[in-house]
Amino acid sequence: MSALRLPYPEICELECKACGRCVAACPKGVLRLSEGFNPRGYHYAEYGGEGCIGCGRCFYTCPEPYTLRIHLPARDKAAKKAEA
């Protein structure tokens, strides 16, 4: 049996401008602004490590291109059949 793979956001710390839109948009509250600063002097967004449902709201509300990507694991038919 393979390990369960879950969706997660990937955030480019350098590109984040700390507007907080992704944090506000997340329905699960798994994003937050960091205590540290990025090289441009902003508190960048960071992921808490679990709880992402892959809805993409953070991605669609972010005004900065190349800041956020959502990783959605592919599920093949065999994996779905094994879970049933």
N, C-alpha and C positions, 0 to 999 in steps of 0.2 A: 504494500500500500504506500503510495507516495504522500509526501508532506503536503498539507493544505497550503496553497499559495493565495495570499490576499492582496487586494489593491492597496497602493500607497502613493502618496504624492512625492515627487522629487523637486526640491526647491533649490534654485541657484542663488546662493547667498549674495553673491556679488551684484546680481541684477535687481534684487529686492529693494524697494524704496520705502518700506515700512508704512504703507498706506493703511494696512489693516483690513482691506476689503475681503481678502481670503479668509481671515480669521472670523469676521462677521458672517460670511456666507456659509461656513461649514456647519451643516446640521448636526454633526456629532461632536463639535467642539474639540477636535483633535489638533488644531493648529493654534499657535500662539506666537507672539513676537518675542524674540530672544532677549536675554539680558545683555548679551554681548553685542558688539558692533561689527558690521562688515567693513571692508577696506574703504568704503565711501562714507562711512560714519552713520549708517542707519541700523536700527534694531531690525534685523531680518526676520522673516517668518520661518518657523520651524515646526516639524511634525513631531508629535508626542510618541510615535513609535507603534501604536496600534489603534484600531477603531475606524480606520478609513473604510468607507463603503464604495468608493469609486464613483461618486455621483458627478464629479467634475465641476461643481459650483465654484470652488476656489480657482480653478483654471479659467473659467469663463468670466469671473469678476475681476481678475488681475489685469490692470492696465498696462503692465510691462511685458512686452513680448520676450519669450525665452526665459522667463522666471520660473514658471511652473509646468511640470509634466505629471500626468497621472498614469501610473503603471497598472494596467488591467491584465491579470494573468489569463492566458487562453485556456479554455476548457474544451477538451475534445470529447467526442461521443463516448469513448471507452471509459473515461473518468466519470462522466455523468451516469453511465450504466452501472458502474461499480458502486456509486453512492446510493442507488435506488434500492 
